[in-house]
Amino acid sequence: MRKIPFSVQILLGLVLGVALGFLARANDLSWLATTLDTVGGLFVQLLKLAVPPLVFTAIVVSVVSLRGVANAARLALKTLLWFGVTALIAVGVGIGIGLLTDPGRGVSLDTAAATAPKKTGSWTDFLTGIVPTNPVGAFVEGNVLQIVFLALVVGAAALLIGEAAEPFVTLNRSLLAIVQKALWWVIRLAPIGTLGLIGNAVASYGWDLLAPLAKFTTAVYVGCAIVLFVVYPVLLVAAGRLNPLRFFAGAWPAIELAFVSRSSVGTMPVTQRSVERLGVPREYAAFAVPFGATTKMDGCAAVYPALAAIFVAQVFGVDLGVTDYLLIAFVSVVGSAATAGLTGAIVMLTLTLSTLGLPLAGAGLLLAIDPILDMVRTATNVAGQALVPTIVAAREGTLDRAAYDTAGSRELTDADEADRPVRQDQPVPVPA
């Protein structure tokens, strides 16, 4: 298998998974569907298992390596700005597609039977979600945003303490190397995980379930495709003077894995590897990618909520005005941070619906096909999480353009897993 490119292995797993999924559904083979579900679920669990220690140790080591807090603040500010800009464009695409397609017109669904999801979003979730009640709980629950917060605080404290904190920093470097090695073993299982995840999706969701919501499903996929293959390439050329084909060649392993795993956080290690291979400084990537995995969601928090809000409004016979569309844009740009400590686009959708005064039960109408929609949403999320650090690094003059131009010609191999310690004497160069 090592002779077969990694991306080809995942593609083979996808094709075989689709075939097995159709076989299980057509012949009502519950044992095969259960097996596919188990295989896919175990793969995602293994990915998520490595995320808490990876995020914490990587950020602590990176903060200490920066030495200059002003540099980190400058990069963080520009990253947040680009997060907002790209989210605003993405929600504009979602609203535009919704107005053109009218995804809720003519849809016959039993709205009386719809119930609101158990998890809903609110504007207080950001404050209550970012600060943990206790540090152990953040790791036990796998709350990435809280882990990022803890790592930033601990890393900044270690930076200010200086030499006295060096044993602690050394321990984190060692733990980071161990986690990276173990994580690479999991990543190599991605083709098998792909087979299980896609196979289970095909076996569970057939056309009979998708047919009533076919227009809405198509609209979501088209909207995400426009963001992925039109908006992002234009931004790469206009803002970074970068070749979009090179970007997709380098970031494709992460985008591909995101599509099948449906987890931005689970894909985060591969996203960070891809961003580094595109020439983004490792110290900066260690900040931007974990933070983006919790707050940068152009698919789940921009395109999808915009389309879903229009869909729900049309199904329930509510007319939306200009003010409502402006509110959708506001929620998409700001609200993703409010739901960063929670899981799933449904939470973001309920936040949008409640802000617009639409019935939360409308979100329940879309729960049945959420896994199908989540594949393209997550792929869009991850592409955006790789895009922003690349553009920021290019505009700051820190992007290794030679690495960027050759990233697509190098497969994700064991060489990418090798530990490359972050040295304290090499902070991220940020122009004054």
C-alpha angles and dihedrals in degrees: 000000000000089000090060114079113253094239090051090051090055091047090052090049090051094051093046091046092053090049093049091045092054090046092052093047097043094049097033092239100171092175091058093047090049091049092050090048091050094048093049094044093051091051093053090046091053091050093049091045091066096044102082097052091039094053095044099046095040094052095043091051092044095050091051091048093054094063090181111078090190090064092051091048091051093051092044092052093050091046092053090048092054091045087058096044095051092043090053092051091046094051088048088056090049093051091046093052090046093053092047098046104031090212094192099048114111094004113143110209132147100249092177090065093049117107131191116260118257091240116061133171129238136178092250093060092086095059094040093041101049098053114058122220087226132000095238091056092058091058095041092051093041091232100170097189091055090047090051089051092050092046093050092050094045092044093050090048091050089049093054094044091055121182095012089063095049095100089054092048091048090052090052091050090053093047090049091054091049093049091048092053093048091044092055090059088056093047090054087061091061095106090056091044089050091054092054098043097047093039091054092047092052092045093049102041120046132171091268088067096041098044098084090050098036094117092050093046091050091048092054092049093046092047093050091045091054091051092046101044104024111026098039096047091049091051092048091053098039100039104027105024086230133146107249092207090060090051094052092044090055098039098040097096089059094043091048094049091046091055094056100034096044090210125113091187093046090050093046097099092054090044091055092048090050093048091050091049088053088063102262111144110260094229091057094042089055088061102037101044100050090043091047092049089064103035110018106082113146091164102041099031104032119021097032101045091047093052094040093050090052090046094051092045091053094045091052093041097246119147116220122212135199091274090055092053090049089052090052089054091048093050092047094052098041105019098066088072089052091059098037093109092053133070132246140019090263089075090053091047093052089051090053093046094048091049090053093044093243121145112273088215086075089074088060090063090066100044093092094063098031095110091055092050092043093066096065092034092056093045088055091047093053094045088055091047089056094040100058098053089046093053094043092049090048093051092046092051094240098108115112097228093186089058090045093054093050101036094099093052092061121072122219100267140159088277089069090054094055113113114254105188116223105238121218092219093060109067120175107278108235118178115238 
